[in-house]
Every structure is written in C-alpha cells, then in structure tokens.
Amino acid sequence: MTESTMSRGDSLEVTIDRMAHGGEGIGQAPDGRVVFVPRAFPGDVVKATAGRVKKSFIKAELESVLSPGALRVPSSCPAAAQGAGCCDFAELDLSLIHISEPTRQAESRQRSCRSSCAAPALSLARN
C-alpha cells in the first residue's frame, strides 16, 4: 500500500525489530513509514490494523501474531490472556533481553499480577 492509499482500518503485515520506550513494538510499513504496535515484540511478524495514520508513522493495533519471535512465550497471566489489559509484558521472556529500569518496574508489576492472578480469571465476555 502506498501512503496515499493507507488509511485508518487498513490491515498490514509488519515485522517488529525493536521496542519503543513506551513498550510498543516498532516495525516498518511496506511504504517505509514507522509502525508502532502495542503487545508486539522484537522478532514477531504481526498482522495489525492501522489506527492513527500520519505522514511519517502509523499507530496500529495488533490483530494477530503471524509468526512469534524468540522473545514471545505463552502468557504467564490468565487474566491478561483473556484480554484484561493487565500484565502488558506477560508474553515477553524478559530473561532474554537487556533490562532497563522502566522494564524492571514493569517486570515487578508483572510478578505482582501473577500472584494476584492465582485466582480463576473473571470472564470478560459481555452477556
């Protein structure tokens, strides 16, 4: 897709090659723009939906992981696995990466969530 045809709601395939400071995966769109995808990790090939589309970047939402990278592991939090929005890094193997202070804090929150998630997860389905 070219810049002129890329718009909100379009799907694109992105290979994630690094992480942004806020924890979003960073890849490159077919047209060369930077793409930010939450819950995507380096090495992942993902299908994402374009949200905010700008001249030099695209903020997208993760649709699916087409090919998981080496850093992706099964979710350690049953609530996050059902979409609770907690434990942003529950599927990231933090032992394989250099851990900065913000990441250490996130890992600490993740450990806290694991202990509180020991109880059965609540269903998030709407009736």
C-alpha positions in Angstrom: 0.0 0.0 0.0 1.2 3.5 -0.8 1.0 6.4 1.5 -1.9 7.8 -0.4 -4.0 4.6 -0.1 -3.1 3.7 3.5 -5.9 4.8 5.8 -7.4 4.0 9.2 -8.7 0.5 9.4 -6.4 -1.0 6.7 -4.5 -4.2 7.6 -0.8 -4.5 7.2 1.8 -7.1 7.9 4.8 -5.9 10.0 8.0 -7.4 11.2 8.8 -5.9 14.6 12.5 -5.1 15.0 12.7 -3.1 18.3 10.8 -1.7 21.2 9.8 1.9 21.8 10.3 3.5 25.2 6.6 3.1 26.0 6.7 -0.6 25.3 5.2 -0.7 21.8 6.8 -2.8 19.1 8.4 -0.9 16.2 8.4 -2.1 12.6 8.3 -0.6 9.2 5.3 -0.4 6.9 5.6 -1.6 3.2 5.7 2.1 2.2 8.6 2.8 4.6 6.8 4.5 7.5 7.4 3.6 11.1 4.7 1.5 12.6 4.0 1.3 16.4 2.2 -1.9 17.5 1.3 -2.4 21.2 1.8 -6.0 22.6 4.2 -6.8 19.7 7.8 -7.8 20.5 11.1 -7.9 18.5 11.1 -10.8 16.1 7.3 -11.0 15.8 5.7 -10.9 12.4 2.2 -9.4 13.1 -0.9 -8.5 11.3 -2.0 -5.1 12.5 -4.8 -2.6 11.8 -3.9 0.9 11.1 -5.3 3.4 13.6 -3.7 6.8 13.5 -2.1 7.3 10.1 0.4 10.2 9.7 2.9 11.2 7.1 5.9 9.6 8.8 4.3 7.0 11.1 1.3 4.7 11.8 -0.1 3.8 15.2 -1.7 0.3 14.8 -3.5 -2.3 16.8 -2.4 -5.9 17.0 -4.8 -8.2 15.1 -2.7 -11.4 15.3 0.8 -12.7 15.7 1.6 -14.5 12.4 5.0 -15.7 13.4 6.2 -15.3 17.0 9.7 -14.0 17.7 12.1 -15.7 20.1 11.1 -13.3 22.9 7.5 -14.4 22.9 6.4 -17.0 25.4 3.0 -18.3 26.5 1.2 -15.7 28.7 2.0 -16.0 32.4 -1.2 -14.3 33.4 -4.6 -16.0 32.9 -6.4 -12.6 33.1 -4.2 -11.0 30.5 -4.6 -14.0 28.2 -8.4 -13.3 28.3 -7.9 -9.6 27.4 -8.0 -8.0 30.9 -5.4 -5.3 29.9 -3.1 -6.1 32.8 0.4 -7.5 32.5 1.5 -5.9 29.3 4.6 -8.0 29.1 3.0 -11.3 30.2 4.1 -12.9 26.9 7.6 -11.4 26.8 10.6 -13.5 28.1 12.3 -10.8 30.0 15.3 -13.1 30.8 16.4 -12.9 27.2 16.7 -9.1 26.9 18.8 -6.3 28.5 16.5 -4.9 31.2 16.3 -1.2 31.7 14.9 0.4 34.8 11.4 1.0 33.3 11.4 -2.6 32.2 12.4 -3.8 35.6 9.5 -1.8 37.0 7.1 -3.5 34.5 8.5 -6.9 35.4 7.9 -6.2 39.1 4.3 -5.3 38.3 4.0 -8.5 36.2 5.2 -10.6 39.2 2.7 -8.8 41.4 0.0 -9.6 38.8 1.0 -13.2 38.7 0.5 -13.6 42.4 -2.9 -11.8 42.3 -3.9 -13.8 39.2 -3.6 -17.1 41.0 -7.4 -17.0 41.5 -9.5 -18.0 38.5 -9.8 -15.3 35.9 -13.0 -13.4 35.5 -14.9 -13.8 32.3 -14.8 -10.6 30.2 -17.5 -11.7 27.8 -20.5 -9.4 27.7 -23.8 -11.1 28.0 
